[in-house]
Amino acid sequence: MQVSSSLPAEPASVPRRSAAAAAWGGALRLAGQRLAGYLLVMAVVAALWQALIVALAVPAYLMPSPAEVAQAMLAHAPEIAQSAGLTLQATLIGLAVATVVALLLAMLFIASRWVDTALMPLIVAVRTVPMIAIAPVLVLIFGRGRWNGVGMVALLSFFQIMLAARKGFEAPSRHMLELMHCCGAGFWQTLIMLRLPCALTHLFTGLRIASASAILCAMFAEWLSGAPGLGSLILDANARQQFALMWAAVAAGTTVSYLFFTCAIALERLVQDRSR
């Protein structure tokens, strides 16, 4: 009798494990499909690139061929990998800071309409200032190291994430909010149990939009401050007229940016599947 009573406990854990495996499998398949599509597009671009060089007889000092770019990428692989790692690190930290600040601001705006009315025009004004004008201020605040890139990414990414999170927090209907109130839920309970789950889809939309340009923001900060990374590598290669290396660094930046965007989409798919 004791053995038979313990048998139903094991099958209950099997569906949970299979659901988690299915969620991870779906996210990995989605990432693989997008990466395969990216490789196909890059192959078409390289073929068109080579065809234009041959058709227009473009000299190598103006535009290197895809083969020369590939050779430069292999020859300078450690340097490119190190630069890409520094740029990606600054981007990840900047996006993490931007997400935390965006969520806090969105919660503050939901809690107080007065704060929303007072701060939103200031945030919009700061966001519309050109990056070239913000960069010197960030250099003064963070210096010329990698934290300058972190500050640039955080400053230029939090606005999209904040708007998306705010829209998600406002997604619950009036009847859902009234039901939470009738159940005795306070502001924080309603926020955690109702508003935050409703905001996940919108939040990932904001992260997708921000991730598409976050790498470029980090590279732009490196161009202006001279901090090590892909941005500095591109400028240095251009100054030394090593155009094959320059285009190899550009290709590395494009690839890292697409991988970053793909990871955001795959993470969204994973969270959605796990929450079902």
Secondary structure, 3 states (H helix, E strand, C coil): CHHHHHCCHHHHHHHHHHHHHHHHHHHHHHHHHHHHHHHHHHHHHHHHHHHHHHHHCCCCCCCCCHHHHHHHHHHCHHHHHHHHHHHHHHHHHHHHHHHHHHHHHHHHHHHCHHHHHHHHHHHHHHHCCCHHHHHHHHHHHHCCCHHHHHHHHHHHHHHHHHHHHHHHHCCCCHHHHHHHHHCCCCHHHHHHHHHHHHHHHHHHHHHHHHHHHHHHHHHHHHHHHCCCCHHHHHHHHHHCCCHHHHHHHHHHHHHHHHHHHHHHHHHHHHHHHHHC
